């Protein structure tokens, strides 16, 4: 999920040539990826078998 959002934001930044718009896109992407990375650190102690498992947990927590 986060990777998909990162890919979309990169494509959007490539198409937008205004520095203000690029900065806003970067800021919004950080708002998405920062909580994901914090949760990934917290769950690191749980010995998850794969990255996809973490994405599954994230989707259950935030999108149900």
N, C-alpha and C positions, 0 to 999 in steps of 0.2 A: 504494500500500500504506500509506504513512504517513498519507496523507490519510484513508483508510478507518479506520485506527486512531484518528486524531484525532476523526473524526465519531462513532465508537462511544464514545470516552471522554467526549465532550460529552454524548451522550444518557444515558450512565450517570450522569454528574455531575448532570444535570438531574433524574434520578429519585431520586438519593440526597440526603437532606437533612442528613446528619451531616457536620460539618466535618472530622472525622478521616478519614472515608472519601473525601471529596473531595480532601483533601490527598494521600492514598495514590494515588488515581487520577492526579492531576497528576504525582506523582513517577514513577510507572510510565510515563506517557506521555513524560516527559522522557528516561527511560532508553531509549525507542525512538527518539525524534526526534533526540536529540543525536548518536549515531553516524551517523545518516543525514545530518544537516547537515554533520558533519565530512567525511564521504566526498564529499558534494556539492562542498565547497570544494576537496578534493584533485583531484577529477575535473574541476573547472572549467577547468583548463588544457588539457584534452583536446578542448575545443570540441565538446561534445555537441550534437547537432541538436535534441533536445527533452527535456523533463522526463520523458516516458514512457520514453525510452531509459535514463535514469538509474534509473528504477524497475525496468526490465527487468534491468539490471546488478545492482541490489541483490537482486532475487529470485534471480538465479543464484548470487550470492555466499552468501546467508544461508539460502536455502530449498531447496537441492538436496542 
